[in-house]
Amino acid sequence: MEKTTSNNETQPLTTRQELLDCKEGEDCKENGLLVRNPKSALRLVEDGNKVHPSQGDKEEAGQISNGYSVVQSPVPCNGVGDGEDVQCTAPAATTTTTTTTSTTCGAEAQQQLMELDERETWSKKMDFLLSVIGYAVDLGNVWRFPYICYQNGGGAFLIPYTIMAIFGGIPLFYMELALGQYHRNGCISVWRKICPIFKGIGFAICIIAFYIASYYNTIMAWALYYLISSFTAELPWTTCQNAWNTGNCTSYFGTENVTWTPHSISPAEEFYTRQVLQVHRSKGLDDLGGISWQLTLCLLLIFTIVYFSIWKGVKTSGKVVWVTATFPYVILFILLIRGATLPGAWRGVIFYLKPDWQKLLATEVWVDAAAQIFFSLGPGFGVLLAFASYNKFHNNCYQDALVTSTVNCMTSFVSGFVIFTVLGYMAEMRNEDVSEVAKDTGPSLLFITYAEAIANMPASTFFAIIFFLMLITLGLDSTFAGLEGVITAVLDEFPHVWGKRREWFVLGLIITCFLGSLSTLTYGGAYVVKLFEEYATGPAVLTVVFLESIAVAWFYGVTRFCSDVKEMLGFTPGWYWRICWVAISPIFLLFIICSFISSPPDLRLFQYSYPYWTTVVGYCIGTSSFICIPVYMVYRLSTTAGTFKERVLKSITPETATEIPFGDIRMNAV
């Protein structure tokens, strides 16, 4: 167990029996840190009165030249008095070993012991960057941003979008990366080191992730169905001579003198609604109908791919993203070139970028810009915390935040050209305005409008295959990330239960998500997907991130947080970042939350208008995750000893020190 080295060294302890053993001539084996110091430059705190130092005492604790502190753990146990030090002297005259120790009991002792083990890290820096980019760049970049952009003033929309990114989205993105990298914990246990009373945020994030996995992967199952159907000489959504077509089916490509009437339905739309979704066999949310076995098999294959990509941790998922994160960019470039060469493409580009400056005076444009940048970058889902927790301590997460957020925003912008060059082509073929062609939103934009355009291009089979492969890889990245956020959170919170059983926990999680997706696989499953998309994630995640920013900036303290960043990166965030974290970003989030509550979305899908009771159901779904936060606060205050004031103070004070690496040494930072 003992190593011979000339450098400073620390060793985590591994057994509870060793907690009380400290014999002369041997290393002290406590639930603390064994520190050998051949030089006198490194001094440890030995004053028993400093066992419970406040964060304000950071400077009074034993300081090292780089600002790290080494202090005692505050939990007494097994007869070792509070603040009592145990010292062991090695037999060699030239080396003095002083060990500051404390002991803990039960599950918390096991958890702290496991935290001292070497945490898994990314094999390469690029694994981390590609994982974050793959998470941030998802299906929403392809279908939501282009639609939001042209709906809110075209090129003029880029102004509020950029402003909201600079003052809202990127600061929150940077904050989560820094929190995860410094504290090296998932979204549940990290709050023990920040502000314990907000621990319910972590549980809320896990529930939200479950809801997302329950509907988001179904969209990938649709794409997989399209992909399988594309391996034919003639794509099945090009003609009206199929079993699922109706009398209103009208194919205007390659046919002269075809009149497009208000009752006309394209073959692509009928393939999507009547063959893939089969929504005509459902009356709505009150009668979803049976389960589509074709989509069930597609979803089962999707979850199987997900399981074998993440079951071993970031070492395996970091390799998979080299394909899933880069492949979409290759396809986007190919589709951009192809779209630019189509007749009428210029009409779509003009419609996409033509500025309508009057739109900037409308409040909803700024709300849409704030919501788009927030959901695009994705803070608050626990993913950035989890991914950053596997970084090396001194990794430049500031640079990572700027690079990945810039790539994400540029991808959204370029995706607009990919979509609207094709919409311009569609308008040219139909002899209509682009605004008439671009009515479809969300998944319909991809599975109806874009699929129809691809079907009528030369080499349509090739372009259909690569397009739906791109959609699947875009979705897989986000699924990897979302589930990894939950896995990291649970494994860090319950290491003594799941620490050595990751594969089994991941399997159980995948099965649970699959069972939770069954309602979206019914004939009315598209209605369920729409309901979850609008209510299960939006307001709940916004509220979670709002409270997270308040907890970090106001309770943990922006000064303390900036000090943490300096310990990692060697420089302190400037006033711009401080102001954003303390005021601008919370206001930015509160602005979106209030706008959503004041005007809940009026849901409509195809010809189905959602009844009023679905709004109540939607708010109940959203509340079911957020309710974890106040429930845990009440639980925390009721189980903490002392007067009410003492309970509050204990609940907002970090209860666990963060281990900071210093060369080969690990130290507790307080």
N, C-alpha and C positions, 0 to 999 in steps of 0.2 A: 504493500500500500504506500510505502514511503518512496519518494523519488529523491535522487541526488541532483541538485542543481545549484548553481551559483546565483540564480535570480530569486527575486521575491516570489513566494509560492503560497497558494492556498489550496486546501483540500476539503471538499464537502464530506460530511460524515454519513455513514450508511446504515448503522444499526442502532437501535434504541439502547441496547446493553452498553454500548460505548459511551452513552451520554454521561454516565457517572464515573467512568473510569479515567483516572488521570494520575498515572504513577510516575515517579521520578525516573528519568532516563528514557521516558517514552513520550510520544506525541500526545497532546491532549485531544480526546475524541469527544467533543461536545456537539450539541446541536447549534453550532455556531460556525466560526471560520478559523481554521488553523493557519496561522500566519507566521512564517519564518522570516526573520529579518536579520541578515548578517551585518547590516549596517545600522547605525543609530539614527539615520535620517528619517526613518519611518516610525512614528510614535503612535501608539494606540491609546485610546481614552481609558483610563483606569479609575476615574473618580466615580464612586458609587452614586453620588448625587446626580450624575448625568445619565442615569439609566433611562429616564423618560424625557429626553430633550425635546423641546418644541422645535418647530421648523425655524423659528426665529433664532434658535441657539445654534444654527448651523455653523456660524463663524466661531462659536465658542468651543465646538467639538474639535477633536484632534484633526488638524488640517494637514493635507498633503499639498505639495506645490501646485497640483492641477485643480485643487478645490474640492477633492473628494474627502469624505469623512468616514471614519470607522468608529462605530459605536456599539454599545451592548444591546442585545435584544431584551425587551422589557418583561418577558413572561416568566415568572418563577415557577418551579415545579420540583417534585421529588426531593424536597428538603433543601434545595439550594436556595438561599435567601435572595430576596429582591436586591439586585445590585451587587451581589456577591461575586467576586472575581476568583477564578481558579488559575493559579500560575504553575507552570511546569518548567523545569530547567533541564536543558539537555546536558549530557555529560561533557561535551566538548567545551573547553574553556573559551574558545573564540566565538561561540555562538550562544546567544541568549534568546530563548523562545518565550514570548509572552502571549498568552491566549486569553482573550476576553470572551466569556461564555455565558450562555443562559440556556435554560432547558424549557421545553414546551411539552404539552400533553396531548394525547389522543390524536385525532385526525389532523389537527393543525400542525402537529409535529411532523407527521408523515408528509404533509403537503409542503412544509418548508424544506424538509430534507430533499424532496424531489426537485424543488425549485433550484437547489444548489447544484444539481446535476447539470452537465453541459447541455444547453438547449440546442435543438436541431437548428441548423442555419442553411441558407440557400447555397447550393453548390457554386453558383456564379452570380455575380451582380446582375447580369442580363436576365437570369431566371426571374428575379424579383421584378425588374422593370417590365418584362413581357407579361408577367402575371397581373401586375397592376393595370397595365394598358389593356390587356385582354378583359379585365373586370370592368374597367371604366367604359370601354368601347363595346357596346352591346347592340341589340336589335333596335333600341330606341334611337341610337344615332342615325340609323338608316331610315326609319319611318317617321319618328316624331319630330326631329329637328327641321327637316325640310318643310313639313306641313306647318309647324309653328312659325317658321320664318316667313313663308309667303302669306300666311293668314294675318300676320302682324306687321305688315309694311315692307316686306321684302328686304332689300338692302338696308333700309332704315332700322330694321330690327337688330342688326349687328351692333348698333350703338348701345342699347340697353343690355344686350347679351354680354358684350365685352365689359361694361361697367359692373354688372352683377358678378361676372367671373372674377374680376380683379378684387372687388371689395367683399365678396361673399363666398363664392365657391372655392377659390384657391386657398384663402386663409384657413378655411375649415379642413380642406384636404391636407394641407401642411400640418395642421394641429394634430390630426389623427395619426399621421405617419410618425410624428415626433413622439406622441404618447405611447404608441405601440413599440417603437424602437427603444425608448428609454426604459420603460417598465417591463417589457418583455412578457406580457400577459395578454390573454384573450379579453373579450369585452365584458366578462363577468368578474373575474378575479382582479382585474386591473383597478377596480374601484376601491379595493382594500388599501391601495397605495395612493389613492387620490382623494376620495371623499366617500367613505363607506355607506353613507345613507342613500347614495344614488346607485347602489348596486342593482336595484331593480331595472335600471336601464339595460343592463346586460341580458337579463331574462326577457325583457320586451323585445330586444333585438333578435334573440333566438326564435321567438314566436313569429315575428315578422318574416324572418328567413324561411321558416316552415311554410308560411302562406305563399311566399314568392315561389318556392320550389314546387308548390302544389299546382300553380297555374303556368308559370313561365316555361317549364319543361314541356307542357302540352303544346305550346306554340312551336317548339322544336319538333315535336311529334308530327305536327301538320307539315312542317318543312320536309321531314323525312318521308312522309307519304308522297309529297310532290316529287322528291328526289327519286324514289323508287318508280313512280309513274313516268318519269322522264326518260327512262331507258327504252324508248320506242322510236321508230322511224318518224312517226307523226305524233306530236304531243296530244294527249287526250282532251285538252281544253281548247282546241283550235276549231272544232266542228260542232254542228248541232245534231249529228246523227247518232248520238249515244243514248243509252237506255235512260239516263238521268235527265236528259234535256226535255224542255217543255215547248209549247207552241210559241212562246214569246222569245225564244232563243234566236238571236240575230247575229250572224257572222258577216261583217262588212269587209274583212280583209280578203283580197283576191277576188272580190265579187263586185261587179259593176251595177249601178242603178239600185243600190240597196238603201232604203229609207230608214233612218234611225228615229224611232218614235219614243215618246215618253214611257211606253210600255216595253220597249225593247230591252232584252237582257243579253249580255255577252256570254258566249260559251265559257269563258274563263270564270265569270261570276257563278254560273250554274254548276260548274265543276267544283268550285270552292264550297258553295252553300249546300248543294244537293248530293254531292258524291263524297267529299272529304268530311264536312261537318254534319251533313244530313239534318240541318236545322228544321226542314219541313216536316220532320217526324216528331217535333216537339212543339208544344203550345206555349212554352215560356218557362220561367223559373218555377212556376207552380206545377209544371208537368214536364220534367226533363226528358222522359223517355228512357229507353234502354241504353246500354253501353256499347259503343262501337268496338268490335273486336279488332278491326284493322288498326285503329288508333291506339288501342291498348297494347298491341304487339310493338308498334312503333315506339311508344313511350317506354316499354320494358327494355327495348334495345338501347334507348337513350340513357336510361338509368344504369344499365349494365356498363356502358362506356364510362359514365361518370364514376361509378364505383372503382373500377380498375385504374382510373386515372388519379384518384385521390386517396386510396386506401392506405398507402404507405407514407403519406405526408408530402411535404414540399419537395423532397428529393425526387419524387416521381412526377408530381404535377408540374414542377418546374421544368421538366423535360418535355412534357406534353404541350405546354404553351408555346414552345418553339414552332410548333405546327399550327395550333389553333389560333394563336395571336398574330402570326405573320401571314397566314394564308388569306384571310379576308382582305388584306391590303393589296395582294397580288390580284385578286379578283376585282376589287374596286377599280384598280387601274385599268384592267382589261375592259370592264364595263364602261368606264369613263371614256376610253378611246372609242369603243363601239358606239356609245350613245352620241358622241360628238359628230360622228359621221352619218347619222341618220337624218333623213329629210325632215325639216321642221324643228330640229333640236334647238335652234336659236330662239324659237318662240318660247320654249320652256325656260331657257336661261334668263331671258328678259323678264318673264313673269316671276321667276325666282328672286331676282336681284333688284328689279325696278323699285326704287325707294318711294314710299308714301309717307312723307314727313309728318302729315297730320296725325298719323297713328301714334307718334311719340307722345302726344298729349293725352292719350287714353291710358288709364290706370291698369287695365287688364293686360296691356302689352308689356308693362314692366313686371307684372305678376308672372306672366308666361315666361319672360326672360329669366327671372329668378328661379322659377320652378324647373325650367329646362336645364340650366347650368347645375343646379343642385342634384337633380336626378341623373344627370349625365356623369358628373364626377363621382357621386355615390358615397359621400361621408354619411356616417350614421348606421351603416349596415353591419358594422363589426369586421368588415373585410380588411380595411386598411390597417386597423389595429392588429389583426391576426397576421397579415403578411409582413408588416413592419417588425413584428415581434421576433421574426426569424432572421432579421438583419444582424450584421455585426454592429457592436455598440457605436463605433465611430463612423459608420456609414453616413454619407452626406445626404440625409433625407430631404434637406432643403432643396438641393439640386434635383433630386428625384421628383419632388412635388411639382416643381416648375416644368420639368421635361414632360412628365406624364400628363399633366393637365393641359399643356399646350398641344401635345399630340392628340388628346381626346377632342379638344375644341376644333382643331384643324380637320380631324376626321369627320366630324359632324358637318362642317362647312363643305368639304369635298363631296360627301355623300349627297348633299343637295344637288350638285351638278349631275351626279350619276342618276338620280331619280328624275330630275326635271328635264334633262335632255330627252329622256324616254317619254315623259308626259307631253312634251312638245311634239314629238313624233306621233303620239296617239292623237293629239288634237289635229294635226295635219291630215292624218288618215280619215278621221271622222268629220273633218271640215267643221270643227267646233272651236270655241275658245278654250284656252288651257284651263280656265277657271271651272269649266263644265267637266273636264276630264279629271281634274284634281280634287274631286269631291270626296273620294275615299280617303279615310284616315286609318291610322293604326295598322294592324295586320292586313286589312283589306287592301291597303296601298301596295303591299308586297305580293299578296297571294291572288289578287284580281288584276289590278291595273298593270303592275310590272310584269306579272306572269303572262298576261295577254300580249304585251308588247314583245316580250322575248319569243313567244310562240310564232310571231309573224316576222321574225328576223331570219335572214339566211343563217344556216347552221344553228337552228333554234334548239336542237337537242343538246348540243355542246354548251350553249350559253345557259340553258335551263339547269343542266347538271351542275355547272360551276356556281351558278347563282344560289341554288338551294344548299349546296355544300357550304357556301359562305355564310348563309343564315345559320346553319347548324353549328359551325365553328364559332360564330359570334355568340351564340347562346351558350355553348358549352363552357367557354371561358368564364362567363358570368355565373354559371351554375357551380363550376369548380370553386370560384371565389366565395360565393354565398354560403355554400356548405362548409368550406374550410373555416369560415368565420365562426360557425356554430361548433365545429369539431374542436378547434383550438380553445374556444371558450369553455366547453365542458371538460376537456382533458386537463386544462389548467386549474379549473375549479375543483375537480374531483380526481386528482392524479392517483390517489391510493386505490381508486376503483377502476378507472379506465386507462391509467397511464401505460400499462403493458398490454392493453386489449384494444388498441386503436382499430384494428381491422374489424373486430366484432361490433364495436360501437358504430363505425361507418356503415356497416351492413344493416344494422338496426335502423339507423337514420334514413338510409336509402329506402328501405322497405316501408318505413313510416310515411315518407314523402310520396311514395308511389300509391299507397293506400289513400293518402289525402288528396291525390289527383283524380281519383275515380269519378268524382262528380263532374270534372271537366272533360271526361271522356264520353259522357252521355251525348245523346243527340242534341240536347240543349246546352252542351258544355261550353259553347262559345259565349252564351249569356253569363255563365258563371265566371269565365275568364275575365270578361269585361267588368263584372261587379268587383272581383278581387283586385283587378288592376287599379280601379278608381278609389276603392275604400280601404282595402286591407293594408296597403303600403303607404300611399301618399301622406295623409294627415298624421298617421302614427309615426312614421319615420321623421317627418318634419318636427314633431313635438319632441321626439327622442333626441334629435341633434340639438334642438334649442336648449333643452335641459343639460345636455352634455357640455355645450359651450358655456353655459352659466356656471356649471359645477367646476369646470377647469379654470375659467378666467376669474371668477368671483370667489369661489370657496377654496379651491386649491391655491389660487392666486396667480395672476399673470406674471408677477415678478419671480415667483418660485418656478413656474413653468419655463420662463426664459432662462433661468439659471440652469435648469435641467438641459435645455437645448445647448447652452454654452458648454456644459460638461461633455456633451456628445460631439459637438461640431467645432468647438473652440472659439465661437463668436456668439454674441447675444443678438437675438432678433431686434430689429429696429423699431422705431415708434409706429411706423405704418402697420406692422404686424400686431403690435400691442393694442393699438386703437381698434383694429379690425376684430381681434379676439374679444376685447372687452365690450365694445359697443356696436360696431357696424354689423358684424356677422349675426349676433343675436337679433338685432332689429330687422335685418334681412330675412331671417327665418320667421320671426313674429309677423312680419308683413305678409308672407305667403300663407301662414296658418290662418290669420284673420280673414284673408281674402277667400280661402277655401270654405271656412265655416259660414261666412256671410252669404256665399252663393254656391251651394252644393251643386255638383254637376247634374245636368238633366240627361240621364242615360237613355240612349237609343242605339239599337243595333239592327241593321237590315231594316225590316218593316216592323220590328218589335219595339214598342215603347215600354220602358220599365215602369211597373206600377209604383205607387207612392210607398207601399210597405217595404220595397226593396231599399229605399233610402234608410229606413230604420234598421234593417238588417245590415246594411253596409256600415253604418256608424257603430253597430254592436260588434261587428268583426274588427273594425279599427280599434275600438275601445278594449277589446279582449287582450290585446298585446300591451297597450299603454297602461292598463290598470295595474300591471305588475309594479310600476314605479311607486304610486302612493301606497299600495299594499305593503311593499317591502319597507317603506319609510315607517309605517305604523308598526310593523313587526320589529324593526330595528329599535325603535324608541321604547317599545313595550318590554323588550328582552334585555335592555341595557340597564345596569344598576345605577342608582344614584337619584338625585333630584331631577326634575325635568330639565333644568338648565344644564346640569352635568351630563345628562343623557344626550342632549343636543350637541354639546361641545365634543363629547366622545364620538358621536356619530358623524361629525364633519371633520374629524381629525384623522389623518392617515394612520392606520393601525399596523401596517406592515412595511418594513424598510425595503427599499429597492436596492438590489445588489448591483454594484457598478464594477466592471472589470478594470483593473489597473495592471497592465502587463499580464502576468499570470495570477494576479491577486484578485479576489472578489471581495468587495466591501459593501456594507450596508450604508446606503445614503439616506439621510434624514434631513 
